[in-house]
Amino acid sequence: MSAVILVEGASDKVAIETLARRRRRDLAAEGVEIVAIGGAQAVGRVLAALGGKRVAGLCDVREEAGFRRAFERAGIAPDVHVCDPDLEGELIRALGAGAVEEVLGANGDLSSFRTMQKQPVWRDRPVQDQLRRFMGSGARRKARYAALLVDALDLEAVPAALDGVLAAL
C-alpha cells in the first residue's frame, strides 16, 4: 500500500469503506489502506511505523489537537479531517433525526431506541443526542450503523470530513 487513511476505530473504517464503495472507488486497487488504530492515543505510534507513505487521518473533534501534533512529530504535514463532535453526530446531522429513526426501524432497533428515550437520564435530551448515545452504546451497533447510515446518505449530503479524507488519497 502506498497510502493510508488512519481512523480511530472500526466504525470509522466501515464508514469510509462504505462511502468508497458508493463513490465507486476500489481503494485496494488504488493502493489505499484504511487502518483503525484502536483509539486516538495510538496515532503517534502508528505514524512512526508508516515510513514514507502518504497519510491522511479522520478523528473526532476532541482528538484533533492530538492527531495534528502526532502528524507534526512524525514530520508529516497534517492532513486531518475532523468529525464534529464525532462520526455519529456527523451522520445524524447529514441525514436528519427522522431519517435515522427510519433506518433504525428498517433494521429492527426502533423499539430499543424508544425504550432508551424513556429512561430518565435521556427523556428530556434532544433526539440527536439520544441517537448519538444509542449508536455509540456498543462497538457492534456503532460499526453496523456506520455502514447503514452512510448507505442511507444522499451522496450530495456526505459530511465534509468523510468526503475530505476519502478525497485526500
C-alpha positions, 0 to 999 in steps of 0.5 A: 500500500502506498497510502493510508487513511488512519481512523480511530476505530472500526466504525470509522473504517466501515464508514469510509469503506462504505462511502468508497464503495458508493463513490465507486472507488476500489481503494485496494486497487488504488493502493489505499489502506484504511487502518483503525488504530484502536483509539486516538492515543495510538496515532503517534505510534502508528505514524512512526511505523508508516515510513514514507507513505502518504497519510491522511487521518479522520478523528473526532473533534476532541482528538484533533489537537492530538492527531495534528501534533502526532502528524507534526512529530512524525514530520508529516504535514497534517492532513486531518479531517475532523468529525464534529463532535464525532462520526455519529453526530456527523451522520445524524446531522447529514441525514436528519433525526427522522431519517435515522429513526427510519433506518433504525426501524428498517433494521429492527432497533426502533423499539430499543431506541424508544425504550432508551428515550424513556429512561430518565437520564435521556427523556428530556435530551434532544433526539440527536443526542439520544441517537448519538448515545444509542449508536455509540452504546456498543462497538457492534451497533456503532460499526453496523450503523456506520455502514447503514447510515452512510448507505442511507446518505444522499451522496450530495449530503456526505459530511465534509470530513468523510468526503475530505479524507476519502478525497485526500488519497 
